[in-house]
Amino acid sequence: MTQNKLQLPQLAGLMVAGLLLLGTDYVLAQGIGSRGGSEQSTSAMAGRNSKAKKAKADKNKKTEVAFPNSSREEPPFKMSAKLGKKVQTGLDALNEEDYEKAEEIFNDILGQSKAMDSEKGTSYQALGTIAYERDEDSLKAIEYNIKAIETNALPNNSHFGLMQLNAQLYLQEDQFDNAILWADRWMRETGEEKDTLLIVKGQAYYQQEKYEPAATAIKRAIEISEKPNDSWYAALMACYTESENYAEAIRYGEEVLARDPNNKSIIKQLSNVFIESDQEPKALALMDRAYATGLLSTEPELRQLAQLYAYAEQAEQGAKVIEEGLAKGVLKENLATYSLLGEVYSQGDDYLKTAAAYNKAALYAKDGDMKFREAYALMDADKVAEAKAAALEALKKTPFKHEGECWVILGNAEIELDNKAGAIAAFEKAAQFPSTKKNAETWLKNVRRM
């Protein structure tokens, strides 16, 4: 039985999807493991009927050599009439997702003392497909893949395809050294470089916090790829950022944006690189442009932009982003939104707006921290009576993080309101908290001398 008669297992290429994530799809071309591939699952009878025609056609076209740089020659792929027919039946069952039937057939073939290497290799490869597709067992699939490779009987496409798949599955299973080993083996034995396998190496090194070799592998993948995936640039930027090589991270980010200025994921990542490298104005300019063109539309994105404005001492602009987000329904009226609004205003000089934002945040808070923040802002705004009232409200919802500081605020408010006894009582309470003990004791000494 010849190769033309069988639907042999051929591995589909796997692409890296997302920053440092591997999306694995264990789909074999030519029918193995595929869904609905009726055109590819031809019967043995159809193969015999078309054999003569195909042989004639093959004479008229140049045969493309798989992996011409490899020292491995294509093995003579032959099967016996009896077991070859059984292999085809198993492949048909696998195509139809009848995994139990296929598994029984291929295990039976492997138990045959006269089974040829090509029959064993195909059976192991098919069992690997079943292990992954039915059982979702990547490590078992790898075991079968290795046995298939060790037969050294499969065509180059399948033989080397299994090596590639092993590298990707090991990465998926967080076995990073093995992922690198199989990626290197594929490139060594094929005599070729492959962008997706270089990405596997890069990801494996990155997960091991080996950022320099990770960057080297990913950079090379980009260089040799006809169409590099933008996520590869993102991964390369992450490597350079982790190793504090900000200049290179920025260079690659700007390279992507030069050809795709509306690439939102790269915009956000490059903005983060600018922040990491203490270039906040550039980060803000980048995000501001994205916001102006409507690219930033999610809650995390608006929050980040508002915070950038606050760090740049442009509190009003940051607050405007939040207010617009609230108006559009992107930002919800909740503790997170109004506490952020308070934080943004607190970076400026508008204490009353700061207090108002924290007042709204307090409506959703389970403890007194937001009312404490409101009291603090009101004291800055010289609204002493209002500050005292807010502090008292805060202290009704204990415990909270700044409870000691809230007693200090209350003590200061009582001093401003000429209530010495109230001030002493507040500072005595503050002295019971480690964070304010020393400060409160100093205030107590001063108040008692009044």
Buried (B, 14 or more C-beta within 10 A) or exposed (E): BEEBBBBBBBBBEBBBEEBBEBEBEBBBBBBBBBEEBEEBBBEBEEBEEBEEEEEEEEEEEEEEEBBEEBEBEBBEBBBBEEBBBBBBBBBBBBBBBBBEBBBEBBEBBBEBEEBBBBBBBBBBBBBBBBBBBBEEBBEBBBBBBBBBBEBEBBBBBBBBBBBBBBBBBBBBBEBBEBBBBBBBBBBEBBEBBBBBBBBBBBBBBBBEEBBEBBBBBBBBBBEEBEEBBBBBBBBBBBBBBBBEBBEBBBEBBEBBBEEEEEBBBBBBBBBBBBBBBEBBEBBBBBBBBBBEEEBBEEEEBBBBBBBBBBBBEBBEBBBBBBEBBBEEEBBEEEBEBBBBBBBBBBBBEBBBBBBBBBBBBBEBBEBBBBBBBBBBBBBBBEBBEBBBBBBBBBBEBEEBEBBBBBBBBBBBBBBBBEBEEBBBBBBBBBBEBEBBEEBBEEBBEEBEEE
